[in-house]
């Protein structure tokens, strides 16, 4: 493996080789690693959440019964139960994912991972002097296509867990904090298969790289977490755009120009970071990667925002705003689930146990 950490460019190449080593480790037995994520996340939930309100009060933990994970996050009893349009959209998205060929999915992941690398590089330049940039991130999910049902089920579990944590955090912040802390390292042997892949790749570096590569990994993972939190904050603040639009705040008086256009452009503005315009990133990935577009279905984010803005503006009861907040919360929990998957090379305190 590339073993030069004496210069910024050398470190970049060595870190690239390190990520490639992790990918090869995962690819060698993808099905079992996928299983480990799914089984261990269920076991972590059973360990860290209370199974009843009574137990929650005793242990000061959030409540999630094992049976809550037996249905999908987009079912009519899940977090989207108050928002039928959200369920319709989520079901459509899942159907589209299942019908999208492997090459198209890989193309979308590649485009999105370039955008994530831009966010990480921007952040890392502030943490590491003379940082040469993030190397090309290998596609850690390449093996996922033949296990897509398992992947979807594991993402659903993550969404349900995150959704319950957010709900609990709004009411009992201390409980949510202690439950979250437990989930970070829930039991001895948590994700031990993944930890072994990391350890074997770590062991391939000696000399200066033995210090530099783990330090680069740690900083990269911190940056991915910061980018996630920033994106979630942006999505969370979209609800405020609707409220301002309806109340005439931010100079967005209803009746001026085209309300729907103003609403859409204000939301898009929220999604622009110093290095990415996320609405464009997602739309251009979808339009350039999906070769057989579904007839009569517009998958673009911009079209979706347009529908959302129309609903809110036409609605006089306030129900549409509440429904869309539910939808955006769901998207945030989905982002959490995806980041948790992509952060598999991050390791953590659980890898030091056992």
Secondary structure, DSSP 8 states (H G I E B T S, - for coil): -----SSHHHHHHHHHHHHHHHHHHHHTTHHHHHHHHHHHHHHHHHHHSBSSHHHHHHHT--B--GGGGGS-TTSTTSTTTT-HHHHHHHHHHHHHHHHS-HHHHHHHHHHHHHHHHHHHHHHHHHHSTT---------TTGGGGGGHHHHHHHHHHHHHHHHHHHHHHHH-HHHHHHHHHHHHT-STTTTHHHHHHHHHHHTT--HHHHHHHHHHHHHHHHHHHHHHHHHHHHHHTHHHHHHHHHHTGGG--TTSS-HHHHHHHHHHHHTB-SS-BHHHHHHHHHHHH-SS--TT----HHHHHHHHHHHHHH-SSSHHHHHHHHHHHHHHHHHHHHHHHHGGGG--GGGG--
